[in-house]
Amino acid sequence: MPAHQTKPIILTGDRITGPLHLGHYIGSLHQRVLLQHSSTQYVLMADLQGLTDNGAHPEKVNRYLYDVVADYLAVGIDPALSVICLQSALPALAELTLLYLNLVTVSRLERNPTVKHEIIQKQFTRTVPAGFLIYPVSQAADISAFKAELVPVGEDQLPMIEQTNEIVSKVNSITGESLLVHCRAQVGKAGRLPGIDGNGKMSKSLGNVINLSVSEDDLTRAVNAMFTDPQHLRVSDPGRIEGNVVFTYLDAFHPDTALVSDLKAQYQGGGLGDRQCKIVLNDCLQTLLAAVREERARLMADKPYLLSVIRSGTEKAREVTQQTLDQVKRGMGLFVI
């Protein structure tokens, strides 16, 4: 770290394909709120990566730009402490991606566990868009352009961090200089939050999410629909907490760990019904999201302010990313004009 750089640099962000949800919150949003006080934090609105599987429907990405920045601010990300910026308005990121693609093989991209899983999940087979296949390289460009040392991510993104560091090592080896910085992942409290149906992670594409903007009534309905233990037919039956979505969410969100431990013991021993567990969880989530919902509604009513936040942050990020691109190009012997 340079002598004048006293705070670690963090890059985090989200694909702009819909409003953010509880999976985002527990995976990284709450970390961003804490880390912004002790770091130089960049929050990237990854609209270009949102197009990797929405190329034929770009309006799906454009539609949610204000929603996502409102979600950021409503949970406590402060634009005076964190730089919120738009990926497509940072041309250095696209150019770095193109440079890095020459250092990565197709077979290595196809071996990336996250990419493999999502290709299967989205049923792409050989119809996978080229942009989708190479988005680990785009992500590496994003991270390295800001010279981020720490990247708060969900557990499923760890292979992306590994591949980013491989590319960083290759660039540094080619240039003979330590131009780029290796990064490390910081996984959130819950790692990976399952969807309310119990299948896979909470995902916008799977439709099993609870958005941060969810209404009070819709939140109650979502909690009541959560997957529990299908063998727990009567209150007196011993229940399983493994794979039980309600208890996964209680572990992730309820502040009273002693209460949650007591509920688990009662449930496993018999004598505690699913309904009572869901009431406890619903009360917890309603408390968490009430303030977020109110602040978000206020922000969405002031779109000029939201746009000013994006523009201001993007201007700051453009200078940083262009500087990194110029350094890499010079190191590779390319002209910088």
Disulfide bonds with the S-S distance in Angstrom:
none
